[in-house]
Amino acid sequence: MVQHLVALAPTFLVLAFFFLGPFNWSRSNTWARAITCAFVAAVALRYMVWRFVETVLPFPNDDPGFYWVWFLFVVEILAVFEVVLFLILMSRSVDRSAEADRLALAFFDRDVDELPTVDIFIPTYNEPLDVLERTIIGALSLDYPADKLKVFVLDDQRRDWLKAYCEARGAIHVTRPDNTHAKAGNMNNGLKVSSGDFVAIFDADFVPYRHFLRRTLPFFSDESIGIVQTPQHFFNTDPVQSNLGLENIWPDEQRLFFDEIAPSRDVWDVSFCCGSCSIARREAVDAIGGFPTESITEDLLTTLAMLNKGYKTRYLNERLSMGLAAENLTGYFVQRERWCQGGIQTLYLRNGPLRGPGLSLFQRVMFLPVSWLVQYLVRFTILVVPIIYLWFGVLPLYFTGAADYVSHQVPLLAAYFLLMLWITPTRYLPLISSAVGAFATFRMLPTVISSLVRPFDKPFRVTPKGSGNEAGGFDRYTFAWIASLTTITALGLLVNVVPESSHITGQFSPVAVVWSGINIVVLAIASLICFEKPRRLFHAFKLDEPANVDGVRGRVVSLALDKAVVTVPAGTRFQSEMVTLSLDGFEPFRAELRQVTQRRRSISRTGDKQSYFLHLHFDLAGQERDKLIVKLYTGRYSQDVPDIDKVAVSINLFLRTFGRTRGL
């Protein structure tokens, strides 16, 4: 008993530090962040010293597992290196909203004639009109003098219908004879036909909020700023949220980067352009010879090229646009494989972190694609270590005893998880994040390897858009990997439970059993992501505003471009399925009443208060549809999950995992 308590003492120390310190501190305080990150780094250093001195060096070099032990140790070194870089980044953070307020007062305190000109670039390849129209209308509706603003739709498929649409709305339709250099080449062609002082870029599925320019342009008062990047928010759920059934209780996967990591990168002057939802100084773009075409991630390379010329990127962490997240797993992996390959490509380029002439040592290190290179190798290794031990009896380390193992590894895991829960309280849960990482590993690890060997082999691929209404699919490839590893792990446990067939002995066995059990749970959750659920492309926005249906007053509680849900008093009757819907700011229009549902709203002493929910469908066109786009997509409504409901997430995943397992 005493031995176990002594082994757990470092973990108790970690818990005491967090519960007496960081959990009572403001995570926006620089000193609090620095002290906490330094503490976690110290715990990691203690662990690595123990690993090297006690579990690697003593391993006999004539043992068959010698090279396996050293391989795992090298993997851990890479993992800790990534963690240390992360700790350095997260030890500081910045919120530039107050700075934007201050700069805006001076920037816009001038005559309209003195304001700079701005070009909006909307590069497009194969997106349908129902995706493009929102971006075009949103860009044309920006709160900025009309004579200072031009919207360029850069069409790489040369579509006549899109040209006609642009001409009718006042946007400039631009084409080129070929598609050389994909998106970067398209935008460089846009530079040839435009002349604005600044260039704002929105992918074809992102809608700028009306005040986007009023919040970002003032930062360019500093002549050293080349790009201002803003976060990417989404009006639809991504495949991870949807397939796990966590649409309303778990934020989209990119929130951790845009809400937490990007502000920390900014304070260290290593923020980078993410393409869409950014604005660049044309003078800076011209200084680097236009948008770089050497990499399929022209946005990251644009940042590095500008850093080499002395320009900086600023990050304003405000919701200033809304876009379309990957609608299915195909789009999800196309997007992430492009990011991964592009990040690794920078290692081979003259403006990259290794060869860029104007980068500091700190910038070189922070722009290395360490996360892409390390995370999937580490996750795959975590999954196979217990399998190797259970089936072949090969130890992953020179095992000095369970107590010693618990005394060093458990404190590190506790420190890291508690740090993440403190520093990113609404964006991280260990089990979910591990499952998502495991799910992505089986497709992304081959991409990492191929990108290292042949970095320029795969061409640029556009993320599929506008396919959200397709029926649910099934990721057979990933599921086959998950099912295979789960089965092999489970069988390995069963084989070694039976004394006659067991071939593992010693104190590491209990550790292997626990490790295997955690892996099975993580893989079970990851398997849920493989089953795609059908999703609508246009999700309705929740609101509570007055409405009128055939003269009956009500409240519109849900609104999309093609439908509305309106509450009216219970007992209301309508003469026809075709009704007239009136909304504030719109001319009355005809809608089809397709469904009426009755729900209890509240209970009072006088009885139940009930209402009818009218499900109305309509098809607006022309200016009225454009007005509805502006209303819904340019800043008034949000689809964010504000916080993680940890209890709801846990119960939901347990039920879904158990139900899916029984179904299989």
Disulfide bonds with the S-S distance in Angstrom:
none
